[in-house]
Amino acid sequence: MSDSTDDDVKVPARPPRGGGPFGGMNMPAEKAMNFGPSAKRLIGKLHPERLWLVLVLVLAVVSVTFSVIGPRLLGEGTNLIFSGIVSKTLPAGMTQAEIIAGLNASGDTAKADMLSAMTLTPGLGIDFAALSSVLFWVLALYILASVFSWLQALVLNAVVQRTVYRLREEIEAKINRLPLGYFDTVKRGELLSRVTNDVDNISQSLQQSLSQVVTSLLTVVGVIVMMLLLSPLLAVIALVTVPLTLVTTVLIAKRSQKLFVAQWTHTGELNGQIEETFSGHALVKVFGRQKEVEQRFTAKNAELYEASFGAQFVSGMIMPAMTFIGNLVYVGIAVVGGLQVASGAMQLGDVQAFIQYSRQFTQPLAQLGSMANLLQSGVASAERVFELLDADEQTPDEEPAETPVQTHGRLVFENVSFSYSPDKPLIENLNLVAEPGQTVAIVGPTGAGKTTLVNLMMRFYEIGGGRITLDGVDISKMTRNDLRSRMGMVLQDTWLFGGSIRDNIAYGRPDATEEQILEAAKATYVDRFVHSLPEGYDTVLDDEGGNVSAGEKQLLTIARAFLARPSVLILDEATSSVDTRTEVLVQHAMSALRADRTSFVIAHRLSTIRDADLILVMEAGRIVEQGNHEQLLLADGAYRALYDSQFAAAIE
């Protein structure tokens, strides 16, 4: 890969773009994201679950309906209690109409009006049978509401988790379709933050906000209907909160919007810094830069703190504001409702029910306001994930693809041109023929383009002009999987995954038998050190290979390539981490490995490539000399200068 050695020309970082991959990574924190389209796109991810969402809506409607009817029944219970208490104070044997008429005649019209709004039997007292029936139905309704609410939460949880599962799959597939150049411009910690932290935040936001939004909206609608049935006048007082709530929420949300974008931007940058520091932890210690690293971390952590605190504080103002508005409405309803009861326009139980409805009305409005906090955070994370999903992909494989009839390993470069940046040409009109069975060594100073040449063979980057053929077939017309399955690569930077030594060797050929794995291990001298380990080939390596030495890790990667038996073998400083004695042994193994296949060897130590059939000397992306070791020494050119710098330096 491009970062496998320090020989490769580094890819210049692309300037931040608004719509391109990670275009917002370096943007100023105060720049607001495009909330509407991102939120719409996030909701669109739920489309495959539309039938389940309909079920969630039905369950929510049933649950909210039962919850909304409850206060009305409780109001009836209050009416029964109040009527019973009042009836006990009235003389038995008289009708309600007679008592009201008597009160009017005596001038006590206020009490007469109050009694006229009630249904009672003078002298009877509280009807406990009717009250018990009302309380039973209230209890039944609330239990059913809770059951349906639980079912709604269960189904919605499954919907959200399946959606996030598909999103993770989509991200994984996208990463595999991205070109290598994309990863050269992005910090690994930043990418990991988007794949992990941002996806988890999306999951949490969808889980909480969807349930709350659906329930709150249905509750608001149901409560408005019940309030209008009870008292249009009090309903008007309650509805004053709607525009007031919307204005307050929008004003606060506008301010917190920018802060949430900054929060997740700083989170990604901090993760990138941490990953970078831990990956190079040994170097930080060696050069005594701990204090500087700590200062950088403290500064970035402080930026994240400021952004997070601001986002949570500003958005957290929504709930107290909604509560204050709700309390104002509560006072208004209590005063006007009391006057209504006194005038006989309403019963006491109806006012009590209305007060409950006013609470039920302002509470979901406040919850909707507080959901803006979570929703903004979730959409901010979604936009970061969508930037990854919208990144430019590598060109798709041609259909139908071509494939070599016979595999010999003949590789030809015909007038190949390539550059990482259009204004900085690197390789121009390069021509090269590597015959089957040849060992081609590539040497040159750092930055000459040696590793770039290898990357072009593997189609990690697409060439800008000319063509490269493998056994007569243009590699751009082959599928990448087919092309790379015919090539083996051993890098200077070793890569091992968390698993046993056996699994790491077999990674190059998953269907290999135990005998083939052992043969590859013995041929590359892995078998020699494996037997010194307690578990042998079952020794589990961590993902950094920390329990084996650097040289042993490199031997394992060589064994992996040996097992794969490719037709074209690429060795990029493959013995740079092994000791001199082991290097001699590995060279013998390499000779066996290179037999009957084309090999490309990138090397700094010229002693390792003296026996190469063809040596290419590169400078600034051009092949300035080619030939075998003796021919190039006699030519007394660039190769001779490199050779003398290593073996014939003057001793002072």
C-alpha positions as CSV (number, residue, x, y, z in Angstrom):
1,M,0.0,0.0,0.0
2,S,1.0,3.6,-0.3
3,D,2.0,3.8,3.3
4,S,3.9,0.5,3.3
5,T,7.3,2.1,2.9
6,D,8.7,5.5,3.0
7,D,9.7,5.2,-0.7
8,D,6.3,6.1,-1.9
9,V,5.4,9.6,-2.8
10,K,2.9,10.9,-0.2
11,V,-0.5,11.7,-1.5
12,P,-1.3,15.4,-1.0
13,A,-4.2,16.0,1.2
14,R,-7.3,17.1,-0.6
15,P,-8.7,20.5,0.3
16,P,-12.0,20.3,2.3
17,R,-15.0,20.2,0.2
18,G,-18.6,20.7,1.1
19,G,-20.0,17.6,-0.5
20,G,-17.0,15.3,-1.1
21,P,-15.6,12.7,1.2
22,F,-15.0,14.1,4.6
23,G,-15.4,17.6,3.2
24,G,-16.6,18.9,6.5
25,M,-13.8,17.4,8.5
26,N,-11.7,20.6,8.6
27,M,-14.5,23.1,8.3
28,P,-15.0,25.7,10.9
29,A,-17.1,24.5,13.8
30,E,-19.6,27.4,13.5
31,K,-20.7,26.2,10.0
32,A,-24.2,24.7,10.4
33,M,-25.0,21.4,8.7
34,N,-27.8,20.9,6.2
35,F,-30.3,19.6,8.7
36,G,-33.4,19.1,6.6
37,P,-32.0,16.8,3.8
38,S,-29.9,14.9,6.2
39,A,-32.9,14.2,8.5
40,K,-35.0,13.2,5.5
41,R,-32.3,10.8,4.3
42,L,-31.9,9.3,7.7
43,I,-35.7,8.6,8.0
44,G,-35.5,7.1,4.5
45,K,-33.2,4.4,5.9
46,L,-36.3,3.1,7.7
47,H,-38.2,2.5,4.4
48,P,-37.6,-1.3,4.4
49,E,-39.3,-1.4,7.8
50,R,-42.4,0.5,6.7
51,L,-44.8,-2.4,7.5
52,W,-43.4,-2.7,11.0
53,L,-43.6,1.0,11.4
54,V,-47.3,0.9,10.6
55,L,-47.6,-1.7,13.4
56,V,-45.7,0.6,15.7
57,L,-48.1,3.4,14.8
58,V,-51.2,1.2,15.4
59,L,-49.9,0.1,18.8
60,A,-49.1,3.8,19.7
61,V,-52.6,4.9,18.6
62,V,-54.2,2.2,20.8
63,S,-51.9,3.0,23.8
64,V,-52.4,6.7,23.5
65,T,-56.2,6.3,23.1
66,F,-56.4,4.4,26.3
67,S,-54.2,6.9,28.1
68,V,-56.3,9.8,26.9
69,I,-59.6,8.3,27.9
70,G,-58.3,7.7,31.4
71,P,-58.5,11.3,32.8
72,R,-62.1,11.6,31.4
73,L,-63.1,8.5,33.4
74,L,-61.3,9.8,36.5
75,G,-63.2,13.0,36.1
76,E,-66.4,11.0,36.2
77,G,-65.2,9.4,39.4
78,T,-64.5,12.8,40.8
79,N,-68.0,13.9,39.8
80,L,-69.5,10.9,41.6
81,I,-67.6,11.7,44.8
82,F,-68.4,15.4,44.7
83,S,-72.1,14.8,43.8
84,G,-72.3,12.3,46.6
85,I,-70.8,14.7,49.1
86,V,-73.1,17.5,48.0
87,S,-76.2,15.3,47.9
88,K,-75.5,14.2,51.5
89,T,-76.0,17.9,52.5
90,L,-79.3,18.1,50.8
91,P,-82.7,17.1,52.3
92,A,-83.8,13.6,51.4
93,G,-87.2,13.1,49.8
94,M,-86.9,16.2,47.5
95,T,-85.9,16.1,43.9
96,Q,-82.9,17.9,42.4
97,A,-85.2,20.2,40.4
98,E,-87.2,21.2,43.5
99,I,-84.0,22.1,45.4
100,I,-82.7,24.1,42.5
101,A,-86.0,26.0,42.2
102,G,-86.0,26.7,45.9
103,L,-82.5,28.1,45.7
104,N,-83.4,30.4,42.8
105,A,-86.5,31.6,44.7
106,S,-84.3,32.4,47.7
107,G,-81.8,34.3,45.6
108,D,-78.9,31.8,45.9
109,T,-78.5,31.5,42.1
110,A,-74.8,30.7,42.3
111,K,-75.4,27.5,44.2
112,A,-78.4,26.7,42.0
113,D,-76.3,27.1,38.9
114,M,-73.6,24.7,40.4
115,L,-76.3,22.1,41.3
116,S,-77.8,22.3,37.8
117,A,-74.6,21.2,36.3
118,M,-74.6,18.1,38.5
119,T,-76.4,14.8,38.5
120,L,-77.4,13.7,42.0
121,T,-80.1,12.3,44.3
122,P,-80.6,14.4,47.4
123,G,-79.6,12.6,50.7
124,L,-78.2,9.6,48.9
125,G,-74.4,10.2,49.4
126,I,-71.6,8.6,47.3
127,D,-72.6,5.8,44.9
128,F,-69.8,3.4,45.7
129,A,-71.0,0.8,43.2
130,A,-70.7,3.3,40.3
131,L,-67.4,4.7,41.7
132,S,-65.9,1.1,41.9
133,S,-67.0,0.5,38.3
134,V,-65.3,3.7,37.1
135,L,-62.1,3.0,39.0
136,F,-62.0,-0.6,37.6
137,W,-62.2,0.7,34.0
138,V,-59.6,3.4,34.7
139,L,-57.2,0.7,36.0
140,A,-58.0,-1.6,33.1
141,L,-57.4,1.2,30.6
142,Y,-54.0,2.2,32.1
143,I,-52.9,-1.4,32.2
144,L,-53.8,-1.9,28.6
145,A,-52.1,1.4,27.7
146,S,-48.9,0.2,29.4
147,V,-49.0,-3.2,27.6
148,F,-49.5,-1.7,24.2
149,S,-46.8,0.9,24.9
150,W,-44.4,-1.9,25.8
151,L,-45.3,-3.8,22.6
152,Q,-44.7,-0.6,20.6
153,A,-41.3,-0.1,22.3
154,L,-40.4,-3.8,21.6
155,V,-41.3,-3.6,17.9
156,L,-39.6,-0.2,17.4
157,N,-36.4,-1.4,19.1
158,A,-36.3,-4.3,16.5
159,V,-36.9,-1.8,13.7
160,V,-34.2,0.6,14.7
161,Q,-31.6,-2.2,15.4
162,R,-32.3,-3.8,12.0
163,T,-31.9,-0.4,10.3
164,V,-28.6,0.3,12.1
165,Y,-27.5,-3.2,11.2
166,R,-28.1,-2.5,7.5
167,L,-26.4,0.9,7.9
168,R,-23.3,-0.8,9.3
169,E,-23.3,-3.3,6.4
170,E,-23.6,-0.4,4.0
171,I,-20.7,1.3,5.6
172,E,-18.6,-1.9,5.5
173,A,-19.4,-2.4,1.8
174,K,-18.7,1.3,1.1
175,I,-15.2,1.1,2.7
176,N,-14.4,-1.9,0.6
177,R,-15.3,0.1,-2.6
178,L,-13.3,3.1,-1.7
179,P,-9.9,3.6,-3.4
180,L,-6.7,3.4,-1.5
181,G,-6.1,7.1,-2.1
182,Y,-9.1,7.9,0.0
183,F,-7.5,6.4,3.1
184,D,-4.3,8.2,2.4
185,T,-6.1,11.5,3.1
186,V,-8.2,10.5,6.2
187,K,-7.0,9.8,9.7
188,R,-7.9,6.3,10.9
189,G,-9.2,7.6,14.2
190,E,-11.5,10.0,12.4
191,L,-12.8,7.2,10.2
192,L,-13.3,4.9,13.1
193,S,-15.2,7.6,15.0
194,R,-17.7,7.8,12.1
195,V,-18.1,4.1,11.9
196,T,-18.5,3.5,15.6
197,N,-19.4,6.6,17.7
198,D,-21.5,8.3,15.0
199,V,-23.4,5.1,14.2
200,D,-24.1,4.4,17.9
201,N,-25.3,7.9,18.3
202,I,-27.7,7.4,15.3
203,S,-29.0,4.2,16.9
204,Q,-29.6,5.9,20.2
205,S,-31.2,9.0,18.6
206,L,-33.6,6.9,16.4
207,Q,-34.5,4.6,19.3
208,Q,-35.5,7.5,21.6
209,S,-36.7,10.1,19.3
210,L,-39.0,8.0,17.1
211,S,-40.8,6.5,20.0
212,Q,-41.1,9.8,21.8
213,V,-42.1,11.8,18.7
214,V,-44.9,9.3,17.6
215,T,-46.3,9.0,21.1
216,S,-46.1,12.8,21.8
217,L,-47.8,13.8,18.5
218,L,-50.6,11.3,19.0
219,T,-51.0,12.4,22.6
220,V,-51.3,16.0,21.6
221,V,-53.9,15.2,18.9
222,G,-55.9,13.0,21.3
223,V,-55.8,15.5,24.2
224,I,-56.9,18.4,21.9
225,V,-59.9,16.3,20.9
226,M,-60.8,15.6,24.5
227,M,-60.3,19.2,25.6
228,L,-62.5,20.5,22.8
229,L,-65.2,18.1,23.9
230,L,-65.0,19.2,27.5
231,S,-64.6,22.9,27.1
232,P,-63.8,24.9,23.9
233,L,-63.0,27.9,26.0
234,L,-60.4,26.2,28.1
235,A,-59.1,24.4,24.9
236,V,-58.3,27.8,23.4
237,I,-56.3,28.8,26.5
238,A,-54.3,25.5,26.2
239,L,-53.7,25.9,22.5
240,V,-52.0,29.2,23.0
241,T,-49.0,27.2,24.0
242,V,-48.5,25.6,20.5
243,P,-47.2,28.7,18.6
244,L,-45.3,29.8,21.8
245,T,-43.7,26.4,22.0
246,L,-42.8,26.2,18.4
247,V,-41.2,29.7,18.4
248,T,-39.2,28.9,21.6
249,T,-38.0,25.5,20.2
250,V,-36.9,27.0,16.9
251,L,-35.0,29.8,18.5
252,I,-33.1,27.6,20.8
253,A,-32.5,24.8,18.3
254,K,-30.9,27.3,15.8
255,R,-28.3,28.1,18.4
256,S,-27.6,24.5,19.5
257,Q,-27.5,23.2,15.8
258,K,-24.0,24.7,15.2
259,L,-22.7,23.4,18.5
260,F,-23.8,19.8,17.8
261,V,-21.9,19.9,14.5
262,A,-18.8,21.2,16.4
263,Q,-19.2,18.5,19.1
264,W,-19.1,15.6,16.7
265,T,-16.4,17.2,14.6
266,H,-14.1,17.6,17.6
267,T,-15.0,14.0,18.7
268,G,-13.7,12.7,15.4
269,E,-10.5,14.8,15.6
270,L,-9.8,13.8,19.2
271,N,-10.2,10.1,18.3
272,G,-7.8,10.6,15.3
273,Q,-5.3,12.2,17.6
274,I,-5.6,9.5,20.2
275,E,-5.2,6.7,17.6
276,E,-2.2,8.4,16.1
277,T,-0.5,8.8,19.5
278,F,-1.2,5.2,20.7
279,S,0.0,3.8,17.4
280,G,3.3,5.7,17.8
281,H,3.5,5.4,21.5
282,A,7.0,4.0,21.5
283,L,8.3,6.9,19.4
284,V,6.6,9.4,21.6
285,K,8.5,7.9,24.5
286,V,11.8,7.7,22.7
287,F,11.8,11.4,21.7
288,G,10.4,12.6,25.0
289,R,7.3,14.2,23.5
290,Q,4.9,13.1,26.1
291,K,4.4,16.6,27.4
292,E,3.6,17.9,24.0
293,V,1.2,15.1,23.3
294,E,-0.5,15.7,26.6
295,Q,-0.8,19.4,25.8
296,R,-2.3,18.7,22.3
297,F,-4.7,16.3,23.9
298,T,-5.7,18.8,26.6
299,A,-6.3,21.5,24.0
300,K,-8.4,19.3,21.8
301,N,-10.2,17.8,24.8
302,A,-11.0,21.4,25.9
303,E,-12.4,22.2,22.5
304,L,-14.6,19.1,22.7
305,Y,-15.7,20.1,26.2
306,E,-16.6,23.6,25.2
307,A,-18.6,22.4,22.2
308,S,-20.3,19.5,24.1
309,F,-21.1,21.7,27.1
310,G,-22.5,24.5,24.8
311,A,-24.6,22.1,22.8
312,Q,-26.1,20.3,25.8
313,F,-26.6,23.5,27.8
314,V,-28.3,25.4,25.0
315,S,-30.5,22.5,23.9
316,G,-31.2,21.7,27.5
317,M,-32.9,25.1,27.9
318,I,-35.8,23.8,25.8
319,M,-37.3,21.7,28.5
320,P,-37.3,24.3,31.3
321,A,-38.8,26.8,28.8
322,M,-41.6,24.4,27.9
323,T,-42.2,23.7,31.6
324,F,-42.5,27.4,32.3
325,I,-45.0,27.8,29.5
326,G,-47.0,24.8,30.7
327,N,-47.2,26.3,34.2
328,L,-48.6,29.5,32.9
329,V,-51.3,27.5,31.0
330,Y,-52.0,25.5,34.2
331,V,-52.7,28.7,36.1
332,G,-54.9,30.0,33.4
333,I,-57.0,26.8,33.2
334,A,-57.3,26.5,37.0
335,V,-58.6,30.1,37.3
336,V,-61.0,30.0,34.4
337,G,-62.1,26.4,35.2
338,G,-62.9,27.4,38.8
339,L,-65.1,30.2,37.4
340,Q,-66.8,27.7,35.1
341,V,-67.6,25.4,37.9
342,A,-69.0,28.2,40.0
343,S,-71.2,29.4,37.2
344,G,-72.5,25.9,36.6
345,A,-71.0,25.7,33.1
346,M,-68.8,22.7,34.0
347,Q,-68.6,20.1,36.7
348,L,-65.7,19.8,39.1
349,G,-64.7,16.5,37.6
350,D,-64.6,18.0,34.1
351,V,-62.2,20.7,35.3
352,Q,-60.1,18.1,37.1
353,A,-59.9,16.1,33.8
354,F,-59.1,19.2,31.9
355,I,-56.2,20.1,34.2
356,Q,-54.9,16.6,33.7
357,Y,-55.3,17.0,29.9
358,S,-53.4,20.3,30.1
359,R,-50.6,18.5,31.8
360,Q,-50.8,15.7,29.2
361,F,-50.8,18.4,26.5
362,T,-47.8,20.5,27.7
363,Q,-45.7,17.5,28.6
364,P,-45.5,16.0,25.1
365,L,-44.9,19.4,23.7
366,A,-42.0,19.8,26.2
367,Q,-40.8,16.3,25.3
368,L,-40.9,17.2,21.6
369,G,-38.8,20.2,22.4
370,S,-36.3,18.2,24.4
371,M,-36.2,15.6,21.5
372,A,-34.8,18.4,19.3
373,N,-31.6,18.0,21.5
374,L,-31.3,14.3,20.7
375,L,-32.5,14.6,17.1
376,Q,-30.0,17.3,16.2
377,S,-27.2,15.2,17.7
378,G,-28.3,12.2,15.7
379,V,-28.7,14.0,12.5
380,A,-25.3,15.6,12.9
381,S,-23.8,12.1,13.2
382,A,-25.9,10.9,10.3
383,E,-24.5,13.7,8.1
384,R,-20.9,12.6,9.0
385,V,-21.8,9.0,8.1
386,F,-23.5,10.1,4.8
387,E,-20.3,12.0,3.9
388,L,-18.5,8.7,4.1
389,L,-21.2,6.9,2.1
390,D,-21.1,9.6,-0.6
391,A,-17.4,9.5,-1.0
392,D,-16.1,8.9,-4.6
393,E,-15.7,5.2,-5.1
394,Q,-13.1,3.4,-7.2
395,T,-14.0,2.8,-10.8
396,P,-16.2,-0.4,-11.0
397,D,-14.8,-3.5,-12.7
398,E,-15.6,-3.8,-16.4
399,E,-18.4,-6.2,-17.4
400,P,-17.8,-8.7,-18.8
401,A,-14.3,-8.9,-17.3
402,E,-11.4,-10.5,-19.1
403,T,-9.0,-13.0,-17.7
404,P,-5.8,-14.5,-18.9
405,V,-6.1,-17.9,-20.6
406,Q,-2.9,-19.1,-19.0
407,T,-1.1,-17.8,-16.0
408,H,2.6,-17.2,-16.5
409,G,3.2,-13.9,-14.8
410,R,4.4,-11.8,-17.8
411,L,3.9,-8.2,-16.8
412,V,4.2,-5.3,-19.3
413,F,4.1,-1.6,-18.8
414,E,3.3,0.3,-22.0
415,N,3.8,4.1,-21.9
416,V,2.3,4.3,-18.4
417,S,1.8,7.7,-16.8
418,F,0.5,8.5,-13.3
419,S,0.4,11.3,-10.9
420,Y,-1.2,11.8,-7.5
421,S,-1.9,15.4,-8.3
422,P,-2.6,16.7,-11.8
423,D,-0.1,19.6,-11.5
424,K,2.7,17.3,-10.2
425,P,3.6,14.6,-12.8
426,L,5.3,11.6,-11.2
427,I,5.5,8.7,-13.7
428,E,5.5,9.6,-17.4
429,N,5.7,7.2,-20.4
430,L,7.2,4.3,-18.4
431,N,7.9,1.1,-20.4
432,L,8.9,-2.2,-18.8
433,V,8.7,-5.9,-19.6
434,A,8.9,-8.5,-16.8
435,E,9.2,-12.0,-18.2
436,P,7.8,-15.0,-16.4
437,G,10.3,-16.4,-13.9
438,Q,12.3,-13.1,-13.8
439,T,13.2,-11.4,-10.6
440,V,13.0,-7.6,-11.1
441,A,14.5,-5.4,-8.5
442,I,13.5,-1.8,-8.1
443,V,16.0,0.5,-6.4
444,G,16.3,4.3,-6.0
445,P,16.2,7.1,-3.5
446,T,13.3,7.7,-1.2
447,G,10.4,9.3,-3.1
448,A,11.5,7.9,-6.5
449,G,8.2,6.1,-7.0
450,K,9.2,2.5,-6.3
451,T,6.2,1.6,-4.2
452,T,3.9,3.7,-6.5
453,L,5.0,1.3,-9.3
454,V,3.8,-1.6,-7.2
455,N,0.6,0.1,-6.3
456,L,-0.2,0.5,-10.0
457,M,0.4,-3.2,-10.6
458,M,-2.1,-4.1,-7.9
459,R,-4.6,-1.4,-9.1
460,F,-4.6,0.3,-5.8
461,Y,-4.4,3.4,-8.0
462,E,-5.6,3.7,-11.6
463,I,-3.0,4.8,-14.2
464,G,-3.5,8.1,-16.0
465,G,-2.2,6.9,-19.4
466,G,-0.9,3.9,-21.2
467,R,-1.7,0.4,-20.0
468,I,-0.4,-2.5,-17.9
469,T,-0.9,-6.1,-19.1
470,L,-0.7,-9.4,-17.3
471,D,-0.2,-12.3,-19.6
472,G,-1.5,-10.2,-22.5
473,V,-4.7,-8.9,-20.7
474,D,-5.1,-5.3,-19.8
475,I,-5.3,-5.3,-16.0
476,S,-8.0,-2.5,-16.1
477,K,-10.2,-5.0,-17.9
478,M,-9.8,-7.7,-15.2
479,T,-11.7,-7.7,-11.9
480,R,-9.6,-6.5,-9.0
481,N,-10.2,-9.7,-7.1
482,D,-9.0,-11.8,-10.1
483,L,-5.9,-9.6,-10.5
484,R,-4.9,-9.5,-6.9
485,S,-5.6,-13.3,-6.5
486,R,-2.7,-13.8,-9.0
487,M,-0.4,-11.5,-7.0
488,G,1.2,-11.9,-3.6
489,M,2.6,-9.0,-1.6
490,V,4.9,-8.9,1.4
491,L,5.1,-5.3,2.8
492,Q,7.7,-3.7,5.0
493,D,4.9,-2.8,7.4
494,T,3.7,-6.2,8.6
495,W,0.1,-6.8,9.3
496,L,-1.3,-9.5,11.6
497,F,-4.8,-9.9,12.9
498,G,-6.0,-11.2,16.3
499,G,-5.9,-15.0,15.9
500,S,-3.6,-18.0,16.0
501,I,-0.3,-18.2,14.1
502,R,-1.9,-20.9,12.0
503,D,-4.8,-18.7,11.1
504,N,-2.4,-15.8,10.2
505,I,-0.4,-18.0,7.8
506,A,-3.6,-19.5,6.3
507,Y,-4.9,-16.0,5.6
508,G,-3.2,-16.2,2.2
509,R,-5.0,-19.4,1.3
510,P,-8.1,-20.2,3.5
511,D,-8.5,-23.7,2.0
512,A,-4.9,-24.8,2.7
513,T,-4.4,-28.1,4.5
514,E,-2.4,-28.5,7.7
515,E,0.5,-30.0,5.7
516,Q,0.6,-27.1,3.3
517,I,0.7,-24.6,6.2
518,L,3.5,-26.5,7.9
519,E,5.4,-26.6,4.6
520,A,5.2,-22.9,4.1
521,A,6.2,-22.3,7.8
522,K,9.3,-24.5,7.4
523,A,10.3,-23.0,4.1
524,T,10.2,-19.5,5.6
525,Y,11.8,-20.5,8.9
526,V,8.7,-19.7,10.9
527,D,8.6,-23.3,12.2
528,R,12.0,-22.7,13.9
529,F,10.6,-20.0,16.4
530,V,7.1,-21.3,16.7
531,H,8.2,-24.4,18.6
532,S,9.7,-22.1,21.2
533,L,6.2,-20.8,22.0
534,P,4.1,-22.5,24.6
535,E,1.1,-23.1,22.4
536,G,3.0,-23.6,19.1
537,Y,0.9,-22.9,16.0
538,D,-2.1,-22.3,18.3
539,T,-0.4,-19.3,19.9
540,V,-2.9,-16.5,19.7
541,L,-1.5,-13.2,18.5
542,D,-3.0,-9.8,19.4
543,D,-4.1,-7.5,16.6
544,E,-0.7,-5.8,16.7
545,G,1.3,-9.0,17.0
546,G,2.8,-7.8,20.2
547,N,3.8,-11.2,21.6
548,V,6.3,-11.9,18.7
549,S,9.2,-9.8,17.6
550,A,9.2,-7.6,14.5
551,G,11.4,-10.0,12.6
552,E,9.1,-12.9,13.5
553,K,6.1,-10.9,12.3
554,Q,7.8,-10.4,9.0
555,L,8.6,-14.1,8.6
556,L,4.9,-14.8,9.2
557,T,3.9,-12.5,6.4
558,I,6.4,-14.1,4.1
559,A,5.0,-17.5,5.0
560,R,1.5,-16.2,4.2
561,A,2.7,-15.2,0.7
562,F,4.6,-18.5,0.3
563,L,1.4,-20.4,1.0
564,A,-0.7,-18.4,-1.5
565,R,1.7,-19.4,-4.4
566,P,0.9,-16.3,-6.6
567,S,2.1,-16.0,-10.2
568,V,3.5,-12.5,-9.5
569,L,5.3,-11.9,-6.2
570,I,5.9,-8.4,-4.8
571,L,8.4,-8.0,-2.0
572,D,8.5,-4.5,-0.6
573,E,11.5,-4.4,1.8
574,A,10.3,-7.8,3.0
575,T,13.4,-8.6,5.0
576,S,14.0,-5.1,6.6
577,S,13.1,-6.3,10.1
578,V,15.0,-9.6,10.3
579,D,18.5,-10.1,11.5
580,T,21.4,-10.7,9.0
581,R,21.6,-14.5,9.6
582,T,17.8,-14.9,9.2
583,E,17.9,-12.7,6.2
584,V,20.3,-15.1,4.5
585,L,18.0,-18.0,5.3
586,V,14.9,-16.0,4.1
587,Q,16.8,-15.2,0.9
588,H,17.1,-18.9,0.2
589,A,13.4,-19.3,1.0
590,M,12.6,-16.4,-1.4
591,S,14.6,-18.1,-4.1
592,A,12.4,-21.1,-3.8
593,L,9.3,-18.9,-3.6
594,R,10.3,-16.9,-6.7
595,A,10.9,-20.0,-8.8
596,D,8.7,-20.1,-11.9
597,R,7.0,-16.8,-11.1
598,T,7.7,-13.2,-11.8
599,S,9.0,-11.3,-8.8
600,F,9.3,-7.6,-8.0
601,V,11.7,-6.7,-5.2
602,I,11.8,-3.2,-3.7
603,A,15.0,-2.9,-1.7
604,H,17.3,-0.3,-0.2
605,R,20.1,-2.8,0.7
606,L,21.6,-3.6,-2.7
607,S,23.2,-6.7,-1.2
608,T,19.8,-8.4,-1.3
609,I,19.2,-7.9,-5.0
610,R,22.6,-8.7,-6.6
611,D,21.2,-11.9,-8.1
612,A,18.2,-10.2,-9.7
613,D,17.7,-10.8,-13.4
614,L,16.8,-7.2,-14.0
615,I,17.5,-4.2,-11.8
616,L,15.5,-1.0,-12.4
617,V,17.0,2.3,-11.0
618,M,14.3,4.9,-10.5
619,E,14.5,8.6,-10.0
620,A,11.6,11.0,-9.8
621,G,9.2,8.5,-11.3
622,R,11.4,7.5,-14.2
623,I,13.5,4.5,-14.9
624,V,16.9,6.0,-15.5
625,E,18.9,2.7,-15.7
626,Q,18.1,-1.0,-16.1
627,G,20.2,-4.1,-16.3
628,N,21.8,-6.7,-14.1
629,H,24.1,-6.0,-11.2
630,E,27.4,-6.3,-13.2
631,Q,26.0,-4.3,-16.2
632,L,24.9,-1.4,-14.0
633,L,28.2,-1.3,-12.1
634,L,30.1,-1.1,-15.4
635,A,27.7,1.6,-16.7
636,D,29.1,3.8,-13.8
637,G,25.8,5.7,-13.4
638,A,23.1,6.1,-10.8
639,Y,23.2,2.5,-9.7
640,R,27.0,2.8,-9.2
641,A,26.5,5.9,-7.1
642,L,24.0,4.0,-4.9
643,Y,26.3,1.0,-4.6
644,D,29.3,3.1,-3.7
645,S,27.3,4.9,-1.0
646,Q,26.6,1.6,0.7
647,F,29.8,-0.4,0.1
648,A,32.6,1.9,-0.9
649,A,32.2,4.9,1.4
650,A,35.4,6.5,2.5
651,I,36.4,5.8,6.1
652,E,37.4,8.9,7.9
